[in-house]
Structures are given as structure tokens and as C-alpha cells.
Amino acid sequence: MIKSLDEAVSDDTLAIGDSSSSVKMVAFGKKLKDRQIQEWQGYYINYKLMKKKVKQYGNQIKAGALDRRTVLKDFSRMLDNQIERIVLFMLEQQGVLASRISELNKQQDSLQEQPDISKISELREAYRDAGRDLLKLLFFVEINAIGLRKILKKFDKRFGYRFTDYYVKTRANHPYSQLQQVFKHVGLGAVVGAISRNLADLQDRQGSYLSIYDQPSLPLQDSVVDSMRAAVDRLSNSTNFLNFLAQHALIMQEEFPTPVEEQVDDQRYHFMSLILNLANTFLYMVNTYIIVPTADDYSMSLGAAATVCGIVIGAMAVAQIFSSVYFSAWSNRSYFRPLVFSSIILFVGNVMYAMAYDLKSIPVLLLGRVFCGLGSARAVNRRYISDCVPLKIRMQASAGFVSASALGMACGPALAGLLQINFKIYKLTFNQDTLPGWLMAFAWLIYLVWLWISFREPANETEVNNGPQEPANNVENDALEKGVAQPLLLKAEVDQQDDENDQEYDESEEALEESRQPANSIADAYRLLTPSVKVQLLIYFMLKYAMEILLSESSVVTTYYFGWSTGTVAIFLACLGLTVLPINVVVGSYISNMFEDRQILLASEIVVFLGILGSFHVVIPYSVPQYVISGLIMFVAAEVLEGVNLSLLSRVMSSRLSRGTYNGGLLSTEAGTIARVIADVTITLAGYLGQSRLLNVTLLPSLLICLVSIIATCSTYNSLY
């Protein structure tokens, strides 16, 4: 039996020994050898030979014996030969499996004439055995893909080339390319289809003449088939709505967690605690957007200009810049206490926001929103999913996190539109301006009680890890059947850098390589970002800036140009929020399977640019259709862009950013929050020029930042996977 891929380490190294001491790492070449299927040993990529070649090239170039052009030509030929051997063996094994299935089909035909329950059961198990052998083949393909990716990265690092981009670009789309076989997996998909169809036919269909082709919505309930389909999907980089939506959360995780880690997750997971984290996410997003339709009226009622709404809305985002860091650090030690603190601070902040009306105080209003931002526990919500939710449901939990955010964004303005009442109790005023604060204060109070009663603090990781370390066989087999976790090259994970000293490295010895420790600071995390990831963070900044401009100034702009009431503004904003999930269904289920992510990325940026351009007030009079249509185009395109951009980020960001305080989720949150702060400040500053100029003045920076992001995307297009 081969070892589970989940037991293999996703990077060049494998940790052994006590985690508290210096971690010794086993070189990938040795790891590859240990995990080879013995009877297929001669068909794996010869990683050790190629690594030695790279070192020889370096010495020969240094000595002047070889020029770089010769090195590129020789290394390309070597890679072609390695890949050809792998692919031809893969095709041969596909043929063997096809022959087995053909023989099983003949047995199945004979059983249709003379049914025998015991033989049907044996035949069904034989098909499952064929499926398990197919999973071994998928394992073979993937571990070779990892080896190929590693050697390409090592070559680029040693010589400072962009050889990987050149090699993939020239080989992947050529009609005779062997890489094309590895990318598409048409033969493997056909074998999966044959096994699935025959297993479905052998199921008890209660006399029905329908096949799986007639009822595609009724999936075959068989674990082997599910594992095969999942493996092929991952290899071919196909996606679906749930997976696409889950990637929006940018909850970074280890590429191939071990079975021990899965056991830890199972012991730390508590369903009600997860629901409470998602409820916190939902309520916080409602809290963020519930004041947007009325912030301008509230500001004017306190004697300020309508455009001060930008500062009122943005005050929450300013505080969130800081709260994201300390909540992320706090979640290293506890989840319950930061959630309690968050609820109390948000309760106080909303009470202050509501009481500012009767106190007639702008400072109290702003301070209330600052308190709300200081209670942002989204970092805790993300970390709980990343650290405490088992792998088997982590994708669903991540999708739930994104869905809760989207629903909160839509519900916030909708609730504001319903709060059109006015009354007083003693000296407290309850109207459309103050009711959002009172309502959210009450909601956080109820949440705090629920949290106190139902939340269960997860067991400390060190305590859990003190248990038995040997995984059960069934866990190992299940991990194997999970199949391949990343496609060849296209999922270009940004792995940790090799710290081996090439001059002192002995190929026959195990190499000491850098431990995969989390980043220790924002600066450390920033250094782990590749140029393409920095561009993607710029894109995220741009789209958040553009969306904040559209949402935050909507009440001021629509009141000035169209005379919209608070209820009308609330309906418009709620409709925008409700587009989030449907758009992600379309992109995740269809568009992302038809086009490359980088193609969708660039196209979405261009559409956002056109949406911003169409929003400018250049035609008199400025019409409702122009504002609504251009705003909808910009918002929808930005949603598509956000989904694809975060989907890419979740695959290419360094695995060192999967855990710790300064993780990938924190970086994306900070980029988006800073964008919102700058956008809200822009609205307030532009207000000094008059409401007639507000729209164009605020849209101009959005247009320029979008143009810069398009140029940056084009410059790094070939490095986006």
C-alpha cells in the first residue's frame, strides 16, 4: 500500500522531531523516493538527477564552459524527456485499466441474462478495485507534477530566469505537447466515467430503465466514485460554486495537512461555535451597512455637512485597521474571549451612535463608529474556520463565511429602509437616524447572551497533540482517496524558499531547509509576496475603493440629483447586495470553467473601468438610468473581480501565510479596509468643493486606480495562473 499523499509534505521539506526544537527537513528527492509505488519506480521524474544537473549548470556557467542559451536548450530537452516518460506510462496504465473495465463489462452483460446477487456484489467490488487503482495513478501523476514544479522553481531561483513561464507557455498549448496530456486528463476522465456508469447500473434502481445520463442531478452514492471525481476535478483545475465561494474567504491553509492534523480538527470542532462565528460575521456586516442610507441625514441633523457621512461611515473602517491585528493575535490564544470583547465593544459603540442624536454631538457619533470598528472580530471568525473546522467541511464553512458577509451587506440597507418611524421614550429619540444604532445594540446584546451560553472554547493544540500520533489505517486510506490537491503548474503555489547552501550541499545527504514558520510581522509577510500577488492585492484595493465610493456616497448623490428618499436609497443598496450570491453562482459554476482566471480577471477590470467611466456626470441632466445601470455594471464587475482575484490569491499566496497572526486573510482585510478608509476620506474632502462636484471628483481617483491596476495586470499577465 502506498502512503497517503496527506502524509507527504506539500513543500520541499518534511518536518521530523520535536516541534519546539530546530526542525530538520528532509529533501524532496528523498521524500519522492519514499513515496514511490515500488513497481512503478522507473517511471517517476528523476528529481535527484535533474537537481544535480542544475548544480552542474551553475558550476559550468561560472567556469565559462557553458553559455546560458545552451543550458536552456539542454534543460528543456531533459524536461521533455522526463515528461514524455511519465505521460507514456500514464497512458499505458490507462490502457490496462480500460482492458480490466472491458472484461468486467462482459461479465456484467452475462449477468443481465442470468442475474446472480452474489456475483453482482463481486462485480461491484471489482469495479471499486479498479477505481482504487485509478486513484493510485492519480497519485502518481500528482507527485510527478510536484517534482516538476519544484525543479522548475529551483532552476528559476538558481539562474534568475523566468524559465517556468517560458516552458509552460510554449509546451502547454502546443498540439504535440506532453504537458497537454497532463493538463487535460481526458483519458482519466473517461475511465472515471466508465467506472461510475457501471457502478450506477449495478445499483438497485427498482426496475427503472433510466441511466445516470438521464438523471445527472442524482449523484451516485459511492465513496470510491466520489474520490475519483474529486481527484480528477482538482487535477484539471475545474471548479464549482461552493469551492469558488469558499475561496473568497481567503482562509489560507496548509496544502497537504497530515491525518494527525485532521484528528486535531475533529477534537477542536464544535458546530454551535461555528454558527456563532458566522452569526458574528453576519451581524458585523449588517452593522457596517445599516447606517449608509441615513448617514447623510444624521450628519445634517447634528449641524454638519451631508458629505461628513464619509467620515461617519469610514470611522468604523479606520478602527478596523488596528482591530484586525490585535484580534488576529488574540485568536492565537483564545476564540471565546475576543468574541465576548467584540460583542461588548459593539454594544457600547452602537449605543453611543444612537445617543449622539439627543446629545447633539458629532464627536460622540464618530466615537460610536470607532468603537464599532474596534469590535471587528472577522480575523477571529476566519481563524476559527482555519484552525478548528475539519478539512472535510472547511470548504462549506468558508463558503458560509462569505455568504454571511454577503447577506449582511444586503440586509443592512434593507433594515434601514424599514426603520422609518419616529417616537420618543423619556429623553431618547427613536427615528430613522438612531434606530439603526438601537437595533444593532439590542442584536449584539442578544448575541452576547447566546455566545456566553453556547460557545465552547476549543482545546489547546498542544494538549490535543499529546494524544496518540499514529493514524488509523482507515484514515490513511481515506486521505489517499482524497486524491490530488493541486493541478500541475497552473495552481502555482508560492512555496517557502530553499535555504540550502548550494556550494556546501551534498546530494547524497539530507538537506536542512527553512522551517515553514508563520510570518512574524507585516513586513515579514510582505516580503513573502511575489510581484503577481502584490498586483492582486492592488486589484483588491482598487475594487474595494470603487465599491466604497459607490455605496458610501449613494445617499448624498441620489438625494442631490434625483431627490431619492431614504427608503429608495435603501432599496437600491439592498438590490446591489443581493447580486453577490447569484453572480458568484454564475462565475463559480460556469464562467470559471470556460475561461482562465487571469482572463476573467483582466476582463472584469476593464468592465469595472467602463462602469466607473459611465458614472461620470458629463451629460445634463444626469439621469437615473445612467446612474443605476453604470453603478450596477461597476458593482457586478467588481464582485466578479473580487471572486476571481481572491480565488487566485488563495492558490498562489505563500503557504507560510496560512497560520499565525500575520496571515493571508489579515493582509487582504487590511488592503480592503485601507481602501475603504481612503475612499470615505475622499468623499468628505470632495464635499468641500460642493455637492455638484462630488460625483466626478470622487470617481476620478477610482478611474485612475483602476487604470493602474489594469496596466499592472497586463505587465504580470503571464505569471498569473
N, C-alpha and C positions, 0 to 999 in steps of 0.2 A: 504494500500500500504506500502511495506517495504521501508526503507530508502536505498538510493543508497549506494553501497559499497564505492564509491568515497567520500562519506561524512564521512565514517569511517576513522580513522587514522590508518596508517599502522603499527604503533608500539604499545607498551603497553599503550600509552597515547593519550589524545585528548586535544589540546590547547583551552583555553577559555579566554576571557577578552582581555584587551589591550595588543598588542604585545610589547609595549615599557616598560611595567612593568614586574614584575616577573610573569612567566607563570604557572598557576595552571593546573595540569594534572589529568585527570580522569582515574582511574584504569581500566585495560582492562576488568575485571569482570563486572563492571557496564556498560561499553560500549557494551560488548557482550549481556547483558540483554536488553539494549535499542534497539538493532538492531535485536532481535529475531522476527521471524514471530510468532505471538501470538498462532495460532492454532498448531504450531509445538514446542511449548515451552519445552515440556517434553523430547525432543529428542536431544537437544543440549548438547555439552560437559559441564559437571558441573565444570566449571573452578574455581569457588569460593570454592567448596568443596575440589578440588584437591590442590588448593593453601594453604588451611587451613591444609590439610594433610601434605604437605611439611614442614610447620612450626612445626606441631606436631612431625614429624620425627626428626627434628633438636633438639627440646627440649628433646625428649626421648633418643636420642643418647647421648646428653650432660649429661643427668642424669644417663646413663648407663642402662636404661630399655630396649633398643633395640640394636642389632648389625646391622652393615651395610648390611650384607647379607640378613637379614630378611626384611630390608627396601626395598632393591632392588626387592625382590620377591613379597612383598606386593604391591609396587607401580606398578610393571609390570602387576600384576593381575588387579589392578584398571584401568590402561590404556586399557588393553584388553577389559574389560567390557564396558568402555566408548565408545571405537571404535566400538565394536560389536553392541551396541545400535544405534549408528549413521548409520552404514552400513546397518543394517537390515531395518531401517526406510527408508533409501535411496532406497533400493531395493523395498520396499513396494510402495513408491511413483512412482518408475519407472513402476511398475505393473499397478498402477492407470492410468498413462499416456498412457501406452500401450493399456489398455482397451478403453480409450477415442479415441485413434487413430484407433483402430479396428472398433469402431462404426462409426467413420467418414468415414472409408474406405467403409463400407457397403453403406452409403449414396452416396458416390462417384460412386460406381458401379451402383446404381439405376439411377443416373443422366446421366450415359453414354448411357443408353437406352432411356431416355426421357430428353434431355438437357433443362435446365431452367437457363437463365442467372442470375436471381436474387438469385436462390438457390446456384448456383456455387459461387457467390460472398459471400454469407453467409457461405458456406462451407470453402472457402479460409480463411475467418476471423476466423472461428472456429479452423482451423489448426494453425493460428498465435497465438490464445489464448493459445493453448496447448504449443506452443513454448515459450510464455511468462511465463507459469507455470514452464516449464523446466528451464528457467533462474533463477526462484526463488529457484529451487532445487540446481542449481549450486552455487548460493549464499550461501545456507545452507551448502553445502559441504565445500566451501572455508572458511567460518567464523569458522567452526569447525576445519579446518586444521590450521588456525592461532592460535586458542586456544590451540590445541595440541602442536604446535611448541613452543608457549610461556611457557607452563608448563614444557616441556622438558628442555628448556633453563634455567628456574628458578631452576629446580632440579639440573642441572649440576653446576650452579653457587653456589647454597647453599652448596652442598656437595663436590664440586671439582671433580666430576666424569666425565667420557666420556660416560654417560648413553645413551645419544641420539644416538651415533654411534652404541652402542650395540643393542639398541632397534630396530632401523631401519634395521640394518644388519640381525638380527635374524627373524624379522617379515616380512620384505618386500618381501623376496624371498621364503618364506615357502608356500607350496601348500595350506594350510588351513588358511593362513593369511588374516585377515580382512583388513589390510593395503593394500594388493594386490588389493582389490576391489577399494579402494580409488585411488590408483595409476593409474590403467588401465582404468577405466571408460568405459568398453566395453558396458554395458547396456545403459549408457547415450549416447554413440556414436551411438548405434542402434536406439534410439529414435530420435536423431537428423537426422539420415539418413531417417527414415520413414517420418518425417515431411517435410524434404527437397524434397524427391521424390514426395510426393503427391502434394505439392505446385507447383512443377515444372510441373506435369501433368495437373494441373488446369490452367496453363498459356496458353495463346493463342499461339499455335505452328503452326498456319496456315496450318493445315492438315498434319503436319509431323508425322510419326509413330515412330520417334526416341525418346528414353528416355534419362534421364540425364546420364545413364551409357554408352550410345553410343557417347555422346558428353561431356566428362568430362572437356574439355577446355572451355566450355561455362557455366560460373557460373550462378546460379540462382540469379536474381536481386531482393532480398528481404531482408530488413534490419533485420527482426527477425531471418532469417536463418543465415545471416552473423554474427549476435551477438552470436547465439548458437554455430556456428562452432568456432568462435574466443575463446569463453569461454572454450570449450572442449579442443581445442589446447593448451591453456595456462595451464589448469589443468593437461594434460598429458605430459607437457613439450616438445611437438613437436615443430619443428622449420621450417623455410623456408629460402630461400636465402636472402630475404630482411631483415628479422629480424636478421639473423646471421650476415650479413654485417653491419647492424646498430650498433650492439654491439661492433664492432671493434673500434668505435669512443670513447668508454668508456665515453660517456656523461652521467654522473650519474644524476638520477632524483628521486624525491620523489616517494615512492612506490604507493601510492594512492592519487594523488592530488585531491583537492576539486573542485567542479564546479566553485567556485569563482576564483580559480587559472586559470581555463580554460578560463574564461571570460577575465582575465588579459592578458593571452597569445594572445587572439584574438585581443585585442586592441593594443598590442605592436608589433604584427607581420606585416612585410612588405616584400612582395615577392621579390622585386628587391634588398632589403638589404640582404636577404638570399643568393641570387645569387651572390652578391658582396663578401660575406663571403666565399662562395665556390670557387669563382674565385681567391680570395686571397690564399686559401689553395692550389689550383692547381698551381698557379704561383710560390708559395714558394717552392713546391716540384720540379718543373722544375728547379728553381734557385739552388736548392741543388745539383741536379744530372747532370746538363748540363755540369759541368766542369770536371766530373770524367774521361771521356775518354782522356782529354787533359791536365790534371793537371801535369802529369809527364813531358810532353814535355815543358810546360810552365816553370816549375821549372828549367829544364836544360837550357832553353834559357836565364834564368837570372843568370846562373852560379852556381846553386845549384844541389844537387844530385837528381836523379829521385824519390827516396823514400821520399823526402821532400813533395811530393804530399799528404802524410798522414796528415802532419800538415796543408797544404793548405786546404784540404777538411775538416779536423777536426776543424779548427778555427771557422767555422760557428757554429758547434755544441757546442763549448766551450761557445760562446757568448749566445747561445740559453738557456743554463742552467740558466742564470741570467734573460734574457729577458722574459722567460716563467713566472717567478714570478711577475715581475713588470707589465707585460701585463695583467696577471690574476687579480692583484689588481686594475689596472686601469679600467678594464671592470666592476668593481663594480659600477663605476660612469658614464661611457660612453662607447660607442662602436665606434662612429664615429671618435673621436679624436685619439684613439690609432691606428685605421686603417690608418688615414692620416699620423700619425707619422711613422708607419711601412713602408708605401709606399715611403716616402721621404728618410728614412734611407736606404732602399733597393736600391733606385735610386742612392744615393751617393755611397753606397758600391760597386755596380756594375760598376759605372764609375771609381772608384779607382782601381778596379780589372783589368779593361781593360787598364787603363793608366799606370799601373805598367810596362808593356812591353816596352813602349817608355821611361819611366823614369829609366828603368833597376834597379828596386828596389824590392827586396823581401819583405822588411817591408811594402811597400805600398800594395803589393799583399795580404799579410796576413791581413793588416788592413782593406782592402776592404771586405775580407771574414768575418772578425769580425763584421763589420758594417751590413753585410747581416744577420748574426746571431742575432744581436741586434734588427733587424726588424721582427723577427719571431712573428707573431700575431696568431699563432694556438690556443693559450689559449683564445683569443678573439673570434675566429671562433667557438670554442666549446661552450663557454659561451653564445654566441648569440643563438645557437640552443637550448641549455638547458633552457635559460631564456625567449626567445622571440618567439619561434616557438610553435604553438598549439600542444597539445598532439596528435591530430588526424593525423598530418603529421610529427611528430617529428621523427618517425622511418625512414620515407623516407628521411628526411633531414640529419639524421645521416648516412644513407647509402650513400647519396650524398657526404658527407664529406669524407668518406672512399674511395669512387670511385674517387673523385677528386684527392686525395692523390696518389692513385694507378696509375691513368692516368698521373699525373705529373711525377711520378717516371719513367714511361716508355717513356714519351715524352722528358724528359731532355736529356738522352744519344742519342736518335734518332735525335734530333735537332743538337746536337754536331757533329754527323756524316754527317749532310748536310752542315755544315759551313766550307767546305774545299776550301776556296778561300783566295786570298792574294792580297791586294792592299793598297795604302796609300792615304790619303786626308790631304794635308798640312804635318804636322809632326805626324799625328796619323796613326798608323798601324792597319789594319783590316785583321786578319788572323784567323786560327782555334783556336788560343790561346786567342785572345782578343775579337773575335766576340761573344762568349757566354756572356761576360760582357756587350758589347754594346747592344746586342739584349734584354737582360733582363732589362737594364736601360730604353730602349725605352718602353718595355712592362709595366714596373712599372709607367712610366710617363703617358701612356695612361690610365692605371688603376686608377691613382690618379685623372685624369680629370673625368673619369666615376664615381668614388666614390663621388667626390665633387658635381656632378650634380644629381645623382640618390639616394644616401643613405639617409635614414630617421632615425634620432635618435629616438629610442623607448621612449615612455612616461615613466617617472619615476614610479616605482612600487607603491610608496606611493600615488602618485597622482591618479593612476588608482584605487587603493583600496579605495579611498574616495567615490567611487560610491556606488550604492545600493548593499547590501550584500546578499539579498535573491535570490537564484537561481530560474529560471523559472521551472515549472513542467516538461516541455519537456526536459530540460537539465538534470533534475534528472532521468527521465525515461531512457534517452539515456545513462546516466552513469551506471544505473543498468544493461542495456543490454550489456554493455561492458564486463560484466562477471567477471570471476576470474582472478586476475592479477598474481598470483604466484602458482605453484604446491606445494602439501603437502611435506614439509621437504626437497625435493630434491633441491628446489631453496633456500637453506639456507641463507636468507638474514642475514647480521650481523647487528642486531638492536642495538639501544642505550641501555646502561646498566641502570638497575633499581637502583635508588639511595635511595629507601625507607629503613628505618632502621627497620629490622625485629623485633627487641626487642620492639620497640615502635609502631609498626604498628598495627592498629585496623582494623580487617577485615570488620567491618560494616561502616567504614569511607572511604572517598575518599583519595587515596594516592597521595602524592606530589612526582613527579618523575622528572628526569632530562629533561630539555628542549632540543629539538633537534636543538641545535645551531651548526653552521659550525665550523670546526677546526680553531683555531686562529694562528697556526704556523705549520711548517713542523713537528716539534717534537710532537705536539698535534695530527696531522694527523697520524703520525707513530704509536702512542700509540693506535689508533683505529684499527690497522691492526691485524688480527688474525694470528696465525702461518701459516695456509694454504694460506692466502693472501700474506704473506711475501714470501712464496715459489713461488707463482705465479708471483710476481714481480721479483724474482730471475730468473725465467724462461724467463720472458720478457727481462731482462738484457742480459741473455745468447744468446737468438736468435738475438737480435739487434747487439750484439758484433760479432757473427758469420757472420751475413749478411754484416756488415760494413767491416769486413776483406775481404770477398769475393769481394765486389763491389769496395772498395777503392784501393785495390792493383791489381785489374784485369788488368789495363793498363800496369803496370810495369811487372807483371808476364808473361802475354801473349806476350809482346814485347821481353822479355828475352828468353823465351822458344820456342816461335813459330814465332816470328817476325811479329806479327799482326800489321796492320796499325790502325790509329785512327778510321777509318770508320768501320773496322771489330770489334774492341772493342765496338764501339757504338751499332752495330747491336746485339752483344751478350748481352749487358746490357739491351737494349730495349726489347729483347725477354724474358729475365728474368722478367722484369717489367710487360710485357703483360700477364704473367701467373697468376698474382694476382687475377683478377676477375674470370677467368674460374675455378681456384682452389676453390675459395670461393663458386661458384655456386654448384660445386660437393659436397663440405663438407656441405654447408648450406642446400641443398635440399635433399641430400641422406644420406651421411655418418653419420651426426649428428642425424638422425632419426633412424639409425640402431644400433648405439653404444652409450654408455655413454660418456659424455665429458671427464671424467677422463681417460677412456680407450684410447680415441683418443689422449689425452694429452701425456700419457706415451709412446704410440706407436710412436707418432711424434718425441718426444725427442730422442728415440732410432734411428729412421731413420736419424735425424739430426746428431747424433753421428757417424753413419755409413757413411754419406755423407762427414763429416769432415775427417774421417779416410781414406776414399778413395781418398781424395785430396792430401795426402802427397806424396812427391817425393821420392819414395823408389825404383822405377824401372827405369832403364836407357835404352833408352831415355824416358823422360816424354812426353806423347802423348796428342794430342788434345782431342781424345775421352775420355781419363781418366779425364782430367780437366773439360771438358764440362759436361759429364754425372754426375760426382761426385758433381760438382758445382750446376747443375740443381736439383739433388736429395736433396742436402742440402737446397737450396733456397726454393724449393716447400714444403719440410717438415717443414721448418721454417715458411712459410706462413700459412700452416695448423695449426701449433702450435700456432702462433700468434692469429689466428682467434678464436680457441677454448679457449685459455688462456684468452683473453680479454672477450670472451663470459661468461666464468666463473666469471671473476673479476667483470663484470658489475652486476652480480647477488648476489655476496657474500660480496662485499665491503660495509662498513658501510654506512647507509643512511645519516649520518652526513656529508659524503664527497660528497654529491650531489650538494652542493652550496658553495659559499664563495671562497676566494682566494685560499686556500689550499684544492682543491677538488681532486676527484679521477683521473680525467683527467690529472691534473698537476702532480700528483705522478707518473703516468705511463709515462708521457712525460719526466720527469726528469730521471727516471730509464733508459729509452731508450736512452736519449741524453747523459747521463754519459757513457753508454756502448759504444756509437759511439765515444766519445772523447777518451776513453781509447784505443779503437781499432785503431784509427788513430795515436795516440801517439806510440802504439806498432809497427805499420808499419814503422814509421820514425826511431825509435830506432833500430829496426831489420835491417834497411838499413845500419847501420854502420858495420854490420857483412858481408856485401856483398850481391849482388842480388842473388847469387847462394844459399844462406841460407835463404833468405827472406821468401819463401813459408812455409817451415817447421817450422821456428821459430815463425811465426805469427799464424800458425794453432795449435801449441801445446797448448797455453792458451785457445783457443776455445774448444779444445778437453777436457781439464781438467775442464773448467767451465761447459761444457755440462754434463760431468760425475757427477759432484757435484749436478747439478740440477736434474739429474735422481735419484740419491740417496735420495735427499730431497723430491722428488715427491713420491717415494716409502714409505718413512717414514710417509708421511701425506696422503697417498692414500685414506684411509678410511674416512678422513674428507673432501675430495674433493667431491663436489656434482655434 
